[in-house]
Amino acid sequence: MDHFARLGLPATLDVDAATLDGAYFAAQRQWHPDRFVARPPEERAKASTEAAALNDAYRTLKNPLSRAVYFAGLHGVELPGDGQTIDDPELLMEAMEAREALHESATAEAVDTLAARARRDMEQALAGLGTLFLRHDNAAIRKALLRLRYLDKFAEEARARRTNLQRVKA
Amino acid sequence: MAYSEKLIDHYENPRNIGSLDKGAEDVGTGLVGAPACGDVMKLQIKVGADGLIEDAKFKTFGCGSAIASSSLVTEWVKGKTIDEAETIKNTDIAKHLALPPVKIHCSVLAEDAIKAAIADYRAKASKKDEPQAAE
């Protein structure tokens, strides 16, 4: 069963956050361990498996990027896994230059400016995915998702950089 | 998890950080990435008239093992021919630095980076050898 089906939702790229939360909490109640205390061991085991699968589904679908990657996987777009490398010069040059700029940024304000741009780029790239899926352009979907992965990593590094700069200042 | 002394040394004192002129004819640039962990690695070689790699530089944004792997490769390739440099295997890197199994992919990235740099250098060299149109 895929993550969408598990939560009783249609498999779509865009998912309304409140709808997702509602579906998750309802399903979670159904499989809550408290309801199975007095049940036979095999039923308790099933409930705990279901609850774990639900958490996994919810976590994957809650974040727009992991949801998009998952949705793409359902449509046959596979991204490189651990230990697999890519050599797309355009994408990697953008990632390299962004990381260099972050590395050289000396103030929290400079980091914020870079982070805001990355957020904008991410929002735009995520918003553009729908059209790519309609066109079944798997190559473009793959490239957009790889770019999003790097933007997401950049955002993570920017947060770390900001924390460091503030620590030095304090 | 304990890291080897060699790994820590390359991480704390990375060799050959920097950039070479990407546009120069005697410079080959390899740019590779591992999207699963968001690492990006640039490795460059400068090949002398005698066919030996006279300089190598790298720039890596990634974990300590990725930095150490690329630092080690720049050190290894200096003074080698490109054919010799091409034989460097990720397993050699992983063994030398005693990379833990979960970090083996960092050595794969370094092998791919040196291979890409060599390929770029060769592409430039073969273009240079093509007969030029008379002016």
HADDOCK unambig.tbl for C-alpha pairs under 7 A between the chains (distance, minus, plus):
assign (segid A and resid 80 and name CA) (segid B and resid 35 and name CA) 6.85 0.50 0.50
assign (segid A and resid 80 and name CA) (segid B and resid 36 and name CA) 6.65 0.50 0.50
assign (segid A and resid 81 and name CA) (segid B and resid 36 and name CA) 5.66 0.50 0.50
assign (segid A and resid 82 and name CA) (segid B and resid 36 and name CA) 5.57 0.50 0.50
assign (segid A and resid 82 and name CA) (segid B and resid 105 and name CA) 6.88 0.50 0.50
assign (segid A and resid 83 and name CA) (segid B and resid 34 and name CA) 6.83 0.50 0.50
assign (segid A and resid 83 and name CA) (segid B and resid 105 and name CA) 4.15 0.50 0.50
assign (segid A and resid 83 and name CA) (segid B and resid 108 and name CA) 6.74 0.50 0.50
assign (segid A and resid 84 and name CA) (segid B and resid 34 and name CA) 6.11 0.50 0.50
assign (segid A and resid 85 and name CA) (segid B and resid 32 and name CA) 6.59 0.50 0.50
assign (segid A and resid 85 and name CA) (segid B and resid 33 and name CA) 5.42 0.50 0.50
assign (segid A and resid 85 and name CA) (segid B and resid 34 and name CA) 4.58 0.50 0.50
assign (segid A and resid 85 and name CA) (segid B and resid 109 and name CA) 6.47 0.50 0.50
assign (segid A and resid 86 and name CA) (segid B and resid 32 and name CA) 5.76 0.50 0.50
assign (segid A and resid 86 and name CA) (segid B and resid 33 and name CA) 5.30 0.50 0.50
assign (segid A and resid 86 and name CA) (segid B and resid 34 and name CA) 6.30 0.50 0.50
assign (segid A and resid 87 and name CA) (segid B and resid 31 and name CA) 6.25 0.50 0.50
assign (segid A and resid 87 and name CA) (segid B and resid 32 and name CA) 4.68 0.50 0.50
assign (segid A and resid 87 and name CA) (segid B and resid 33 and name CA) 6.40 0.50 0.50
assign (segid A and resid 89 and name CA) (segid B and resid 31 and name CA) 6.64 0.50 0.50
assign (segid A and resid 92 and name CA) (segid B and resid 31 and name CA) 6.85 0.50 0.50
assign (segid A and resid 92 and name CA) (segid B and resid 32 and name CA) 6.89 0.50 0.50
assign (segid A and resid 92 and name CA) (segid B and resid 33 and name CA) 6.67 0.50 0.50
assign (segid A and resid 92 and name CA) (segid B and resid 40 and name CA) 6.79 0.50 0.50
assign (segid A and resid 96 and name CA) (segid B and resid 40 and name CA) 6.46 0.50 0.50
assign (segid A and resid 146 and name CA) (segid B and resid 35 and name CA) 6.42 0.50 0.50
assign (segid A and resid 149 and name CA) (segid B and resid 35 and name CA) 6.52 0.50 0.50
assign (segid A and resid 149 and name CA) (segid B and resid 38 and name CA) 6.76 0.50 0.50
assign (segid A and resid 150 and name CA) (segid B and resid 35 and name CA) 6.81 0.50 0.50
assign (segid A and resid 150 and name CA) (segid B and resid 38 and name CA) 5.50 0.50 0.50
assign (segid A and resid 153 and name CA) (segid B and resid 38 and name CA) 5.73 0.50 0.50
